[in-house]
Amino acid sequence: MAKLFAVTRTRGLAWNHALPLEEQEDWSVHADFMNGLHAEGFVVLGGPLEGTSDVLLIIRANNAHEIHALLSGDPWTSKELLHIKQIVPWTLRLGSLA
């Protein structure tokens, strides 16, 4: 049964700090990939953490191995623009997710 995970990804060595998020190499391919994971219900919520180099994803998966496997397909992973920093099981106590 799928559980919720809080996944932090951080900028990699290829990140161009002089450019905004939407101007990084292959932005549209990355955005399409992530939107696909959201449409499938794998990524529940996601977005950059302001003032940091990190992105927070709330993911519905069976285990950390599944998360690594699916996020390895992100073009920004192979281009070293983003990599996984931390995967932590998350228990939702307040509110609800569809």
N, C-alpha and C positions, 0 to 999 in steps of 0.2 A: 504494500500500500504506500502511495506517495506521501511524503512529508514535506514540510516547508523548511527552507534553508535561507539564511541571510548570506549572500555571497558578495564579497568585496573584490572588485577588480581595480587594478591600478595601472597608471601609465607605464609603458615600457620604454626601452632605449630608443626606439624609432619615433617616439612622440616629438612633434615639432612644437615647442613651447611658444614660438612666435605666432602660431596660428590658432584660431578658435577651433572648437570641437568640429563644427560643420565644414571646416576647410582642411581637416586632416586627410591624408591619402586614403582613397577608397571609402570616404564617408558614406556615400549612398549605398554601396555594397554592404557595408557593416550595418547600416540602418535597416536595410531590407532583411538581412539575416536576423537581426534582433527582433524586428517586427514579426517575422515568421515564427520565432520561438514564442513570442507573446500570443500570437494567433492560435498556436497549438496548445496553449495553456501551460507551457513549461516555465516561461518567465511571467510571473504574476504582476510585478511592479518593478520599475527600474529607472534609474537616473543618476546623474552626477551629484556628488556631495560637495556643495559649494565651499570654496576656500580650501579644497584639498585636491589631490591628484587621483582621487578614488571615485568609483561608481558603485552604488549599492543596487543589488538585484535581490528581489524576493523570488525564489524559485521553488516550484513544486517538482520533486524528484524522489526516486527511491533511495538514492545514496549519493555520496560525493563522487564516486566513480562515474556515474551517469552525468553529473554536472560537468566534470572534466571532459568527458567524451563529447558532449554536445557543444560546449563552448570552444573546444579545439577546432570546430568547423568555422568559427568566426574568422573572416579574413584579417581582422585586426589582431588575432592571436598569432597567426603565422607570420604576419608582418612586424611583430613585436611592438605593436602600438598599445595593446592591453594584455595583461596577464592576471591570473587569479592570485589574489593576495591571501584570502581567507574564505573558508566555507564553514559555517556554523549552523547546526540544526536550530530552528526557531520555532517557538511555541507562541501562537497568537492568543493573547489573553483578553484584549479589548478590541471591539469592532469585529468586522467580518470581511471575508473575501468571497467573491462569487465563485 
